[in-house]
Amino acid sequence: MPPTPEFSVIVPTYRRPALLARLLEALRSQDFPRKLYSVIVVNDGSHDADYAAVARRYQSIARYVRCARRRGPAAARNAAAMAAGSPWLVFTDDDCVPPRDWLANLRGHLLRHPETDVLGGPVLPLESTPLGLVGSYQHELRFLKPEVSGREILHMPTANLAVRRSWFDRMEGFDERFTRAGGEDVDLTSRLRESGAALAFSESWPNRHDHNAAGPEFFRRHFRYGYGMALHARHRNEPQARSVSLRGACKFLEAGSSSRHSKFRRLGFMILDLLRQAAYQGGGLWARASRGSDGRRFFS
């Protein structure tokens, strides 16, 4: 009888077959025994001929599941988790490219720290793609980073996240009221922390992400984040900040972490930061005003 895989890598995808192929190639090239991990891809209602070709090309490594309609990455990940048989669920996104030692480093951390129930790691820009203005800005922002308070981890993103299966089941998975990307990972990892799971973050377990984004996608991404965080706050009866901070944006003009960039690039960072904040707050306002609408006009 073949051994049970230690890890089930779960990937939701929507309208990005080329990026999914790039991710699956990285997962196929892992320096890790193939029998010790499985890959489950869930297409969130966007299956087409291009996706079918990717599924055929990587059928030896990935199980491909098609959803009849779009329900969001929370529901897609839950569907994948139901099909997974491993004690650890490892989440990433279709615009990521895990390093060859990604799973080996994950296993190494868990062997050294068996008390860990939830593990996150850095999400860094792709090594193979030069960073444009948007990519450099988002790298400076570290927009896919864990939220911490003192030494306590409050929540972490699913671009690079491993969750013990028993804890995932105890939480009943992701909250499927989050019908678009944004907020569902904050919600799950917050509930895990509050329920007593041991959250950890390891700098030695990085993943790579495509930080570059065209103007409309940049705006949609941060609109989704604001929308999702407003839903998260609503579900928990918590307030959400609503103002755009010019002072926060101006930090990019000051000497500091971004001082290695030219003054003109730092000015671009400041403008992008104001746009990001406006998009984020716009998403929050839409969530508060819509009361049940999923904002699909802005997300599609």
C-alpha positions in Angstrom: 0.0 0.0 0.0 1.5 3.4 -0.9 2.2 5.8 2.0 -0.4 8.5 2.8 0.9 11.9 1.5 2.1 14.2 4.3 0.9 17.3 2.5 -2.1 18.1 0.3 -1.3 21.3 -1.7 -4.6 23.2 -2.4 -4.9 25.7 -5.3 -8.0 27.6 -6.3 -8.0 29.1 -9.7 -10.1 31.4 -11.8 -9.5 32.6 -15.4 -5.7 32.2 -15.2 -4.8 28.9 -16.9 -1.3 30.1 -18.0 -0.4 31.1 -14.4 -1.8 27.7 -13.1 0.5 25.9 -15.5 3.5 27.8 -14.2 2.6 27.0 -10.7 2.0 23.3 -11.4 5.4 23.1 -13.2 7.0 24.5 -10.0 5.1 21.9 -7.9 6.2 19.1 -10.2 9.8 20.2 -9.8 9.9 20.0 -6.0 12.9 18.5 -4.4 10.6 16.4 -2.3 9.4 12.7 -2.6 6.5 12.7 -5.0 4.7 10.1 -3.0 4.6 12.4 0.1 2.5 15.1 -1.4 -0.6 15.5 -3.5 -1.9 18.5 -5.4 -5.6 19.4 -5.7 -6.7 22.2 -8.1 -10.2 23.6 -8.0 -11.4 25.7 -10.9 -13.9 28.2 -9.5 -16.4 28.2 -12.4 -14.1 29.2 -15.3 -13.2 25.9 -17.0 -12.5 26.2 -20.7 -10.3 24.6 -23.4 -7.2 26.2 -22.1 -7.8 24.9 -18.6 -8.5 21.4 -20.0 -5.1 21.4 -21.7 -3.4 22.4 -18.5 -5.3 19.7 -16.6 -4.2 17.0 -19.2 -0.6 18.2 -19.1 -0.3 17.9 -15.3 -2.7 15.0 -14.6 0.2 13.0 -13.2 0.7 15.4 -10.4 -2.6 17.3 -9.9 -6.2 16.3 -9.4 -8.3 18.8 -11.2 -11.8 19.6 -9.9 -14.3 21.7 -11.8 -17.0 23.8 -10.1 -20.1 24.4 -12.1 -20.4 28.0 -11.0 -18.2 30.6 -9.3 -18.5 30.6 -5.5 -15.2 32.1 -4.5 -11.8 30.8 -3.3 -13.2 30.0 0.2 -15.7 27.5 -1.2 -13.1 26.2 -3.7 -10.5 25.5 -1.0 -13.2 23.8 1.1 -14.1 21.6 -1.8 -10.4 20.7 -2.3 -10.0 20.0 1.4 -12.9 17.5 1.3 -11.0 15.6 -1.4 -7.6 15.7 0.5 -6.4 12.8 2.6 -3.3 14.3 4.2 -2.8 15.4 7.8 -1.6 18.9 6.5 -3.3 21.2 4.1 -0.9 23.5 2.3 -2.5 26.6 0.6 -1.1 28.7 -2.2 -2.5 30.6 -5.1 -2.2 30.2 -8.9 -0.1 33.4 -9.3 2.6 31.9 -7.0 5.8 30.0 -8.0 7.0 27.9 -5.0 10.8 27.4 -4.8 12.1 23.9 -5.4 12.7 23.4 -1.7 9.3 24.8 -0.6 7.8 21.5 0.7 11.2 20.3 2.0 11.5 23.4 4.1 7.9 23.0 5.3 8.6 19.5 6.4 11.9 20.6 8.1 10.1 23.3 10.2 7.4 20.9 11.3 9.9 18.3 12.3 11.8 20.9 14.4 8.6 22.4 15.8 6.0 19.6 16.1 3.9 21.9 18.3 3.0 24.0 15.3 -0.6 23.8 14.1 -0.6 26.7 11.5 2.5 27.9 9.6 3.0 30.9 7.4 6.1 32.1 5.6 7.3 35.1 3.6 5.7 35.9 0.2 8.4 37.4 -1.9 8.5 38.6 -5.5 9.4 36.3 -8.4 13.1 36.0 -9.0 12.7 35.6 -12.7 10.6 38.7 -13.4 11.9 42.2 -13.0 9.8 44.4 -10.7 8.0 47.3 -12.3 6.7 50.2 -10.4 3.7 48.4 -9.0 5.7 45.3 -8.1 8.4 47.3 -6.4 5.8 49.2 -4.4 4.0 46.1 -3.3 7.3 44.6 -2.3 8.1 47.6 -0.2 4.6 47.5 1.3 5.0 43.7 2.1 1.3 43.5 1.3 1.2 39.7 1.8 2.6 39.7 5.3 1.2 38.4 8.6 -0.5 40.8 10.9 1.1 40.8 14.3 0.6 42.5 17.7 3.8 42.4 19.8 4.8 38.7 19.5 1.4 37.4 18.7 0.4 36.5 15.2 -3.1 37.7 14.5 -3.6 36.4 11.0 -1.8 35.2 7.8 -2.5 35.1 4.1 -3.2 31.9 2.1 -0.5 32.6 -0.5 1.8 30.6 1.8 0.0 28.8 4.6 -0.1 25.3 6.1 -2.8 24.2 8.4 -3.1 21.0 10.4 -6.1 19.1 9.0 -7.6 18.4 12.3 -7.7 22.1 13.1 -9.1 22.9 9.7 -11.9 20.5 10.2 -12.5 21.8 13.7 -13.0 25.3 12.2 -15.3 23.8 9.5 -13.0 25.3 6.9 -13.2 28.7 5.3 -16.3 30.8 5.8 -18.1 30.6 2.4 -19.8 33.9 2.9 -16.6 35.3 1.5 -17.5 34.9 -2.1 -14.5 36.7 -3.6 -10.8 36.7 -2.8 -10.0 38.9 0.2 -10.7 38.5 3.9 -11.4 34.7 4.0 -7.8 33.9 5.0 -7.9 36.6 7.7 -11.1 35.1 9.0 -9.8 31.5 9.1 -6.5 32.2 10.7 -8.1 34.6 13.2 -10.5 31.9 14.3 -7.7 29.4 14.5 -5.8 31.6 16.8 -8.8 32.4 19.0 -9.6 28.7 19.3 -6.2 27.9 20.6 -4.2 26.7 17.6 -0.5 27.3 17.7 0.3 29.8 14.9 3.9 30.2 13.7 5.8 32.1 11.0 9.1 30.9 9.5 11.4 33.2 7.5 13.0 29.9 6.2 9.8 28.9 4.4 9.3 31.5 1.6 7.0 31.4 -1.4 7.3 33.5 -4.5 4.4 35.6 -5.9 3.9 37.7 -9.0 3.9 41.2 -7.4 3.5 43.0 -10.7 0.0 43.9 -11.6 -1.6 46.1 -14.3 -3.4 49.2 -13.2 -7.0 47.8 -13.2 -5.9 44.5 -11.5 -4.0 46.6 -8.8 -7.1 48.5 -8.1 -9.4 45.4 -8.1 -7.0 43.5 -5.8 -7.0 46.1 -3.1 -10.7 46.8 -3.5 -11.3 43.1 -2.8 -9.0 43.3 0.2 -11.0 46.2 1.6 -14.3 44.5 0.8 -13.2 41.3 2.5 -11.8 43.0 5.6 -15.1 44.9 5.9 -17.0 41.6 5.8 -14.6 40.2 8.4 -15.3 43.2 10.6 -19.0 42.9 10.1 -19.1 39.2 11.0 -17.2 40.0 14.2 -19.1 43.3 15.0 -15.8 45.2 14.9 -15.2 48.7 13.5 -13.1 49.2 10.3 -10.9 52.2 9.6 -12.4 54.4 6.9 -9.9 57.3 6.2 -7.2 57.6 3.5 -4.0 58.7 5.1 -1.9 61.2 3.2 0.7 61.0 6.0 1.0 57.3 5.5 1.6 57.7 1.8 4.2 60.4 2.3 6.4 58.0 4.2 7.6 56.8 0.8 9.2 60.2 0.2 11.2 59.9 3.4 14.6 58.2 4.0 14.1 54.7 5.1 13.3 51.3 3.6 12.6 52.7 0.2 15.5 55.2 0.1 17.4 52.9 -2.3 14.9 53.9 -5.0 15.1 57.1 -6.9 13.1 60.1 -5.8 10.9 59.8 -8.8 10.1 56.1 -8.0 9.4 57.0 -4.4 7.0 59.7 -5.7 5.3 56.9 -7.7 5.1 54.8 -4.6 3.3 57.6 -2.8 0.8 58.0 -5.6 0.2 54.2 -5.7 -0.2 54.2 -1.9 -3.0 56.8 -2.1 -4.6 54.8 -4.9 -4.3 51.6 -2.9 -5.9 53.2 0.2 -8.7 54.6 -1.9 -9.4 51.2 -3.5 -9.2 49.5 -0.1 -11.6 52.0 1.5 -13.9 51.9 -1.5 -14.2 48.2 -1.1 -15.0 48.6 2.6 -17.6 51.3 1.8 -19.2 49.0 -0.9 -19.4 46.1 1.6 -21.0 48.3 4.3 -23.5 49.8 1.8 -24.3 46.6 -0.1 -25.4 44.4 2.8 -25.3 41.2 0.9 -24.1 42.1 -2.6 -20.8 40.5 -3.4 -19.5 43.5 -5.4 -19.1 41.3 -8.5 -19.1 44.4 -10.8 -15.7 45.3 -9.4 -14.3 41.8 -9.0 -14.9 40.1 -12.3 
